[in-house]
C-alpha cells in the first residue's frame, strides 16, 4: 500500500483531515492534520497536543505493519500560516488576510499602481460576483507606533486582483498575531 493511502486511511479513520505529507532528508516524515470542517459550522476547532499524540501512536503502528521506512515521525497542526490548497480551504477562510504568490507575474494585466513583475500579494480573500476569487489590499504602509496620522489625509485606494487556483504557486493564511492581549469589548458592560 502506498504511503499516501496508509496515512490518509489512518488519519481519516481517527476523525481528522489530512492536510499534508512531507518527507525530508534524514528520514523525517512530517504529517499535518486538521479538524474536519463543514460550511456553516459554528466556531473554529483546533488541533491539540493530545490529537497529535493519538495520531502519532496510530500512525507508528500502521507504518510498522506496512513496512514504511522512516526514522522520525512528526505530526502537527497546520499552524497560523496554514497552506490553502483546495477550493474548500478558500471557502473556509474567505474574509481572512492571506499571502498569495502567483506562478507568473501579472504582466500586461497590471493596472495603474501595480508593478507588472509583481507576484506576491497580501490582502483580504474575497469571493467575486462571478464566483471566482480575488484579493483586496491597500499598499499604504501601516503607521509606526506613536506616529500621528492626519484625519484629512485621504486613505490609499483599495486594489483588487482576481485569480484562479491554477494561477497560484502558493496561498497561505497571513501569520498575524496581536501581542497586546484581547481587544476591548464593544457594547454595554454586563455589570
N, C-alpha and C positions, 0 to 999 in steps of 0.2 A: 504494500500500500504506500502511496506517495506521502511525503511529509505534510503537504498541504491538507490532504484528506484526513490524516491522523489527528492533526492539531485542530482542524475545523470540527470534526466529529466530537472530539473531547470537549472543546470549549463550548460549542452549542449545546452539547448534552448536559452540561452543568448550568445552562441557562444564561450564558453570556454571548456577546457578539465578538467575533474575531476581527480585529482591525488590521493587524499587520504581522507578518512573519519575516524576520530578518536574520540572516546568517552572517556572522562576522569572522574575521581572522582569529585564529586561536581556538576555534571550536565553540564560540559563543552562539547560542540560539536564543534570540530575543523575540518574545511573543507579546503583542499588545492586545489587551482585551477591553471591552466596554460593556456597559449595561445595554440591553436591548431598548430601542426607542420606537414608539409609535406616535404618529401625529395626534395632537390634541392631548397628549399625556401631561397631567399636571405635575409641576415640579421636576427638577433635574435630579437624577440619581447618580451617585458617584461610586467608583470602584474603591474599595477599601483594601488595606493590607491583608485582611482575612480572606477576601475574594482572591487575591493574587496567590496566597498560600494554598488555598483549596485547589486552584487550577494547576499550580506547580506540582503538588503531590500527585494529582491525577495524570498530568502530562508525563511526569517521570516514569510512572508505571506503564503508560501506553507506549511511550517511546522505547522503553526497555523491551517490552514484549515484541515490538515490531523491528527491533534491532537497528534503530536510528543512531548514527554516530554523532555525538556531540560531547563537549567537555563540561560546559556550564550552561544552565538554563536560567533565563531571566524572564519573569512575567511581570508586566506593569500596565498601568493605565495610560491612556493617550496623552495626558498632561494638559497644561493650559494652552500649549501651542499645537494642538492636535491637527493632524493632517485631514483635509477634506478630500475624499476620493470619489464618492458616489453621489448621484443626484439626491439621495435621501439625506446625506450629510449637509448638502446645501440647503435643503428644505428645513432641516433641523436647526441650523444656525443662521437662518435668514434674520437680518437686522443686527447681527453681530459685526464687530470690526474684524476684518480679515486681511491677511497679506497674500497677494497674488503674484505669481511670476508667470509670464506668458512664454510660450515656446519661441515665438518670433517677436521682434519689436513691432510696435503698432504701425510704423511706416506711414504710408500715404493716408491712412485713416486718422492720423493725428489731427486734432482740432487745435484751434488757437490756444497757445499757452502750454501745450503738451509736447515734449520733445519727441521727434519721430523715432528715435532709437530707444525709447523707454520700454522696459519690460516688467519692472516691479512697481506695484501699487499697494497702498494701504488705505482702506476705506470701509464703508458700511456695505454689506452684501444685501442686495435688494432684488426682488423679482420684477421683471419688466411687464408691461401690459400685454405683450405678445407671448408671455410665458417663458421667456429666456431669463438670463441673469445679467446683472450689472453691478458695478462697484461705484460708489459715490464718495467723493473726497474733496477736501479743500487743501491747497498747497500752502496755506498760511501757517507759519510756524507757531507752536504754542507759546504763550507769553512766559517769560522767565519769572522765577519766584521773586516777588516784590516789585515787578515791573508794572507801571501804570499803563493801562490801555484806554485811550480816548474813546468815549462813547460816540463821538462824532465821526470817527473813522469808520468807513464802510467795511464790512467783512469781505474777505476774499470770496469770489464766486465759487459755488459748488460745481464740480466737474463730474461727469459720469462716463463710464466706458462699459459698453455691452460686450459680452463674451459668451462663448460656448465652452463646454467642458473639454472638448477636443483641442481648444486653443491654449489650454493651461499646461504648464510644466508642473506647477505645484500651487496648492492653495492650503493655507493654514489659518487657524484662529490666531489673531494677534495676541501675543502674551502681554496683556495689560493688567498690572497689579497695582492696587491702591494700598499703600503702606500707611495711610493716615487713619485707618480704622473705618468703622461703619459710617455711612453717610447719614447726615441729620435726617430724622424722620420728618415728613411733611404731614400736615394735618394737625388736628387738635390733640392735646395731651390726654391720655386716658385717665389721668388722675382727676 
